[in-house]
Amino acid sequence: MVLPISAAVLMLVIVILLVRRSGLKLVHAVVCALLGFYLASTSIAQPIHTLSTNVAGMISGIRL
């Protein structure tokens, strides 16, 4: 459960930076957030979750 919270915080920071630095309008950020909520309630939610879990596993397996 730690991973989804960390990913959500990371995405929030990225959106805040995009709004402040890159000219992303707040309305566009809200629309993207709503799209995420709608995707979470569809049948594509499980493949997205599996993909993000696999990518996180690959990243955590990288040794620097």
N, C-alpha and C positions, 0 to 999 in steps of 0.2 A: 504493500500500500504506500510505501515511501516514494516509489517511482512516479505514480500519477500526480502526487502533490508537487514533487520537484519539477516535473514536466510542465505542470500548470503554472507554477511560479515563473519558470524560465520563459514560457510563452507570454505571460503577462508582462514581464520585463521587456521582451522583444517588442511587443505591441506598444508599450509606453514609449520606448525609444523611437519606434517608427512614427508615432504620432508627433513627438517633439522634434525629431531631427529630419525626417524624410518627407514631411508634409502629408503623411497619411491623415485623412480626415477622421474625426471621431465617429462620424456616421458610418464610414466604411469599416472601422474596427468593430462597431456594434453589429453590423450586418454579418461580418465574419464570425463573430461569437455566436450569433443566432444560428448560422449555418452549422456550427459545431454541435449545438444543442439538437438541431433537427437530425443531423447525421447520427447522433448517439441513439436516437430512437428508431433507426431504420435497421434493416438486415445487414447493412454494410459495417455496422459498429464492431462486430466481432472480428472481421478481418483487419480493420484498422487497429484494433487493440492488439491483435496478434502480431501485426507488422511492427508496431511501436515497441512491443515487448522484445521482439527479436532484434531490432536495431539497438535497443538499449543493452541487450545482452552482448551484442557484438562490440559495442563501444566499451563496455566494462571489461571485456576480454582483451582489449588492446593494452599491451605493455609498452611503456615508453622508456 
